[in-house]
Amino acid sequence: MARTHQDNSRNWLSDPQTGAMSLKQRLILRVGLVLTITWLVEVVYSNSVVWHKTQDLIEHQTQLMAKSWITVVEQGGIDGLTLIEEPNFMLLGWLNDQLVIKQGHGDFDKPNNKKTYDTKIGQDKWIISSLCQNNACLLVGLKDTERRCTVKVLVILIFLPLLIIFILTMLAMNIAVKSGLRPLNTLAEKVSCASVDKLTPFQDESNTKELLPLIQALNQLMLNMKAQLIKERQFLDTCTHELRTPVTAFIAQIQSLHMPDKNSDSFLMNINNAALRVVRVANQFLSLAKSHNRELLKEQHERFDLCELLRQMVIELVHDHEQCDCQMQGLITLEVEADPLAMEMVIKNLIENALRYGQSTEDGKVKLILSCHRYDEMVIISIEDGGSGIDEQYRHKVLQRFYRVPGQGVEGAGLGLSIVSDVTAGYGGDVVLAKSQELGGLQVTVSLKGIAV
């Protein structure tokens, strides 16, 4: 099985049969594209340069030929001289307005100044240079056809070897990229061989600087996985312990009912409390599981009155606490659209935490202030108590699962505020813990975004 994973990781890097372009192919394609564009640009640029430079060369050549032949014309004695026909060359000479020399099929008037220009005779382009000196004038022309052929030959001779070099470079680059990706292939094999039971940090044995950030990220991921596994094991241990203890007490109380010297009412009350604790812990675990499914929270939403739900939860949870003084502030009604069970989880855990930890050390009473407000798109739920509060150094930790503030004698699994935090995050909100300015204990403020109607 591990061997199959190794083959898959290697194919992902260099085998196109996976259906996606491999990393090696991406590198070769991009470098090859850059080289191809560079080669084409160089061809176009060089062709343009050669084209203009050869034209300048021919123009200069016609000027030199004109200077050479005008000396011959000035000497005289060549009246009516006709040279051998040359299809790519033209020569006309005048002495005292008389045409004394001619070569080629050109019909031009006597020039009167020095000039070099292009002209078209039939289907051919010619480069003409004229020169006048004393009583002599000369006109020399060269057909441009030869230059065009010369330019094409030069470009081919120059860039055909470059094309061969380009192909050889691509082949060499393919080998180089394959060799360069070998450390990445090795790392992929190590990752595929890693298991949950054996998470050891990876080492960069190739000393490749570019792979170091990836290796560090993988090692950090492994540390996070280890921490998560530890939390999951703690979760199972806590479940076992928290459920086993009340169930054991429950069984013991049932067995004690057969003892005649005991008060049956007292035993029944203990049985009831133990059973209620089992139900409360089980409900917390179920709430925690649901709070992690944020997609489910988004799908299951109804329109209801959040303030009315808050009042119902207060009546349900506070009426059995004779020593509780509860006040409600803020809005009387607030229509929201959300998952009512999720909102019930949040409110229930906030009130239960306040009842369990908000007892005043002075008179033993529990004083609570609950409020519900709306600010633009944010819905704010706040609960304050008069207990001992939570030190600032522990406030960010109590939002994590299974964490309990040291030194508190109250029983619990450390799940209440973590459930509130998970549900709140699912609605794009936040949980803030602070000191209550009015009661002196803990103030928990929950903000929920986008649920107000």
C-alpha positions, 0 to 999 in steps of 0.5 A: 500500500505504501508503495502505491502511494509512492508511485502516485506521488511520483506520477503527480510530479512527472507523469501526465497520466494522472489527468493533471499537468505535472510540475515538470511539464509546467516548468518545461512548458513555461521555459520553452514558451519563453525561449520560443518567444525569444527566438521568434522575436530575435528572428523578426528583429534580425530580419529587419536589421539585415533588411535595412543594413543590406539596403544601405549597403547597396545604396552605398555600392551604387554611389561608389559605382557612380563615382567610378563611372563618371570619371570615365564619362568625363574623359570622352571618346565613348560616344554611343557606347553600349555595354553587354546586357546585364539583367540586374545592372543599369548604367546611363551616362551623359556628356554635354546633354548627350547619352554616351553610354548605356547598359540595361533597359532603362529609360531615364531623363538626364539627372541634374543632381546627386541623389539615391532613391528607390523606384519600380520598373515593371515588377522589379524594384531598383535602387538608383544613384545619380551623380553630376560632375562638370559636364558629365552626369551618370545614373547607376541602378541595381535590381533589389531582387538579389538583395531579397534573396541574400537576406533570406539566405542570411536569416536561414543560415543564422537561425537554423543552427539556433533552432537546432540549439533550441531543440537540444536545449529543451532536451537538456532542460528536460533532463535538468528539471527531472534531476532538479525535482528529485529532492521533491520526489523524495520528499513526496515519498516520505510524506506518502509513507507517513502515518497517523501513528508515526508522525516524525518531523521531516529532514531536508537531506538534500540541503535544498533552500527552496524546499525548506519552507515546505518542509517547515510547513509540513512539520508544523502541520504534523505538530498541529495534527499531534496536538489535535490527536491529543485533544481527541484522546483527552476528549475520549478520556473525559467522556469516559470519566464524566459519564462513568462517575455519575453512572457509578453513583447512579448504580450505587444509589439504586443498590442502596434503596434495599437498605432499610435504615436509609431515607428513600427520599434522599436516595431518590434525590441523589439518583435524580441528580446523578441522572440529570448530570448524565443527561447534561454531559451527554447533551454537551457532547452532542452540542459540541458535535453539532457546533463543528458542523457549520454547514448544517448551521447555515442550512437549518434556519428559521425565523423566531424571536431571539429575546423570547427564546432568551426569556424562555431559557431563563425561566427553564434554567433559573426557576429552580435556583432560589438564590438567583437574582436575574435581570433582563435588559435591552430589547424586548423583541428581536426577530432573527433568522437562524438555527433555533437549536444553535441559539438555544445551545449558546444561551443555555451554555451561557446561563448554565456557566453563569449559574455554576460559577457566578455565585457571590462569595459574600452572600452566596447568591447568584446575580445575573444580568442578561441583555440582547441588543442590535447594532446594524447587522450585529446581534449582541447577547450579553450575560454578566454574573457576580462571581469571582470572574476569570483572570485575563491570562485564562480568558482566551484559554477557556474558549478551548475544549476541555480547558478549565481554570485551575483552582475552581472546585465546580465540576464540569467538562470544560465544554460550555464556552467552547461550544458557544465559540464554535457556534458563534464562529459559524455565524461569523461572530465572536465571543469576548470575555471581560470583567463585569463593571456592574456586578464585578464578575465575568461578562460574556458578550456574544456577537452574531452577524447577519441573522437579524431580520 
